[in-house]
Amino acid sequence: FPVTIQVSYDNPIYTTNVVALGTLNLFEAVRHYSPHSKVYQAGTSEMFGVSIDEDGFQRETTPFKPANPYACAKLFAHQIGINYRNAYNLHISNGILFNHESPRRGETFVTSKVVRTAVNIFKGLEKELKLGTLESTRDWGHAKDYVKAMWMILQQDKPDEYVCATGETHSIKELREY
């Protein structure tokens, strides 16, 4: 699991307090003190779980079936954003982001693990790269593109829900061989 998901199983109360209730507190602050602000709420493709459309894609209309505490807390944040938007006429948009990578990515994520281990093998510090299921796939994009998408979402006159993804999936095996 990525560290965020593993932590959510290790400490679901902390995860829910930070992700779900933290977002609710933010929306309450906006409602009371800055109701004309535009708010971007960062969701995750983890909210979909294994739910996919007939064509194999996940989009704004794909049903959510979260499969871990982190995804459940993110789904609460997503839904409470829609609720506050409708109930209080706030400009809250939800982004549903797929994996986005950059040099700042934490070392517990598979991309960082592969790069770190490859460097260590080159330096003679490690002998092999150990990975789990090589057939697992991810939609990987660059964080700069996702930040641009977030900015574009906030430029819209009307708030809404948006999936941010590349539309391409690649396996862990492909990453390892690259």
C-alpha positions as CSV (number, residue, x, y, z in Angstrom):
1,F,0.0,0.0,0.0
2,P,1.1,3.6,-0.4
3,V,1.9,5.0,3.0
4,T,-1.4,7.1,3.2
5,I,-3.5,4.0,2.7
6,Q,-1.5,1.9,5.2
7,V,-1.6,4.7,7.8
8,S,-5.4,4.8,7.3
9,Y,-5.6,1.2,8.3
10,D,-3.1,1.7,11.2
11,N,-5.0,4.7,12.5
12,P,-8.4,5.2,11.0
13,I,-9.5,7.7,13.6
14,Y,-6.6,10.0,12.9
15,T,-7.2,9.6,9.1
16,T,-10.8,10.5,9.4
17,N,-10.1,13.5,11.8
18,V,-7.6,15.0,9.4
19,V,-9.1,14.2,6.0
20,A,-12.9,14.3,6.6
21,L,-13.3,16.5,9.6
22,G,-10.4,18.8,8.6
23,T,-12.2,19.4,5.3
24,L,-15.5,20.1,7.1
25,N,-13.7,22.6,9.4
26,L,-12.3,24.4,6.3
27,F,-15.7,24.6,4.7
28,E,-17.2,25.9,7.9
29,A,-14.5,28.6,8.1
30,V,-15.2,29.6,4.4
31,R,-18.9,29.6,5.0
32,H,-18.6,32.0,8.0
33,Y,-15.7,34.2,7.1
34,S,-15.1,34.1,3.4
35,P,-18.2,32.9,1.5
36,H,-17.0,34.4,-1.8
37,S,-13.8,32.4,-1.9
38,K,-13.2,29.7,-4.5
39,V,-12.3,26.4,-2.9
40,Y,-10.6,23.4,-4.5
41,Q,-11.1,20.2,-2.6
42,A,-8.5,17.5,-3.4
43,G,-10.0,14.1,-3.8
44,T,-8.4,10.9,-4.9
45,S,-9.1,8.1,-7.4
46,E,-9.0,5.8,-4.4
47,M,-12.7,6.8,-3.8
48,F,-13.6,4.7,-6.9
49,G,-12.1,1.5,-5.4
50,V,-12.6,-1.2,-8.0
51,S,-15.6,0.5,-9.6
52,I,-15.1,1.1,-13.4
53,D,-17.4,2.0,-16.3
54,E,-18.1,-0.4,-19.1
55,D,-15.3,1.1,-21.2
56,G,-12.7,0.5,-18.4
57,F,-12.4,4.2,-17.4
58,Q,-13.3,6.0,-14.2
59,R,-15.0,9.4,-14.6
60,E,-17.1,11.9,-12.6
61,T,-20.2,9.7,-13.0
62,T,-18.5,6.4,-12.0
63,P,-20.0,5.1,-8.7
64,F,-17.7,5.4,-5.7
65,K,-16.8,2.2,-3.8
66,P,-14.0,3.2,-1.4
67,A,-12.0,0.2,-0.2
68,N,-9.9,1.7,2.7
69,P,-10.4,4.2,5.5
70,Y,-8.5,6.9,3.6
71,A,-10.8,6.6,0.6
72,C,-13.8,6.7,2.8
73,A,-12.6,9.8,4.5
74,K,-11.9,11.4,1.1
75,L,-15.3,10.5,-0.1
76,F,-16.8,12.3,2.9
77,A,-14.8,15.4,2.0
78,H,-16.0,15.1,-1.6
79,Q,-19.6,14.7,-0.6
80,I,-19.6,17.4,2.1
81,G,-18.1,19.8,-0.5
82,I,-21.1,19.1,-2.8
83,N,-23.4,19.5,0.1
84,Y,-21.9,22.9,1.2
85,R,-21.9,24.1,-2.4
86,N,-25.6,23.4,-2.7
87,A,-26.7,24.3,0.8
88,Y,-24.7,27.5,1.2
89,N,-24.0,28.5,-2.5
90,L,-20.3,28.2,-2.0
91,H,-17.9,27.9,-4.9
92,I,-16.4,24.4,-4.0
93,S,-15.0,22.2,-6.7
94,N,-13.8,18.7,-6.2
95,G,-10.8,17.3,-8.1
96,I,-10.5,13.5,-8.3
97,L,-6.8,13.0,-8.9
98,F,-5.0,9.9,-10.1
99,N,-1.4,9.3,-9.3
100,H,0.8,12.3,-9.9
101,E,4.6,12.1,-9.6
102,S,7.4,14.5,-9.0
103,P,10.9,14.4,-7.5
104,R,9.2,15.3,-4.1
105,R,7.2,12.0,-4.1
106,G,7.6,10.2,-0.7
107,E,9.9,7.2,-0.6
108,T,7.1,4.8,0.3
109,F,5.5,5.1,-3.1
110,V,6.5,2.5,-5.7
111,T,8.0,5.0,-8.2
112,S,10.4,6.4,-5.5
113,K,11.2,2.9,-4.4
114,V,12.2,1.8,-7.9
115,V,14.3,4.9,-8.5
116,R,16.0,4.8,-5.0
117,T,16.8,1.1,-5.3
118,A,18.1,1.5,-8.9
119,V,20.5,4.2,-7.7
120,N,21.5,2.1,-4.7
121,I,22.2,-0.9,-7.0
122,F,24.3,1.3,-9.3
123,K,26.3,2.5,-6.2
124,G,26.7,-1.1,-5.0
125,L,24.6,-0.6,-1.9
126,E,21.8,-3.0,-2.8
127,K,21.7,-6.1,-5.0
128,E,18.1,-6.4,-6.1
129,L,14.8,-4.6,-6.4
130,K,11.9,-6.3,-4.5
131,L,8.4,-5.5,-5.7
132,G,4.9,-6.9,-5.1
133,T,2.5,-7.6,-7.9
134,L,4.0,-6.5,-11.2
135,E,0.7,-6.6,-13.0
136,S,-0.8,-3.8,-10.9
137,T,-1.5,-0.8,-13.0
138,R,-1.5,2.9,-12.4
139,D,-2.5,6.1,-14.2
140,W,0.7,8.2,-13.7
141,G,1.0,11.8,-14.6
142,H,3.3,14.6,-13.6
143,A,2.5,16.8,-10.6
144,K,3.0,20.0,-12.6
145,D,0.2,19.0,-14.9
146,Y,-2.1,18.2,-12.0
147,V,-1.3,21.6,-10.3
148,K,-2.2,23.3,-13.6
149,A,-5.5,21.3,-13.7
150,M,-6.3,22.4,-10.2
151,W,-5.6,26.1,-11.1
152,M,-7.8,25.6,-14.2
153,I,-10.6,24.2,-12.1
154,L,-10.6,27.3,-9.9
155,Q,-10.8,29.5,-13.0
156,Q,-14.3,28.1,-13.8
157,D,-17.3,30.3,-13.2
158,K,-19.4,27.4,-11.9
159,P,-18.0,24.8,-9.4
160,D,-18.2,21.2,-10.3
161,E,-16.4,17.8,-10.0
162,Y,-13.4,17.0,-12.2
163,V,-11.4,13.9,-12.8
164,C,-7.7,14.6,-13.4
165,A,-5.8,11.8,-15.1
166,T,-3.8,11.0,-18.2
167,G,-6.2,8.3,-19.4
168,E,-3.2,5.9,-19.8
169,T,-2.3,3.1,-17.5
170,H,1.0,1.4,-17.0
171,S,2.0,-1.6,-15.0
172,I,4.6,-1.9,-12.3
173,K,6.4,-4.3,-14.6
174,E,6.7,-1.5,-17.2
175,L,8.0,0.9,-14.6
176,R,10.6,-1.6,-13.5
177,E,11.8,-2.3,-17.1
178,Y,11.9,1.4,-18.0
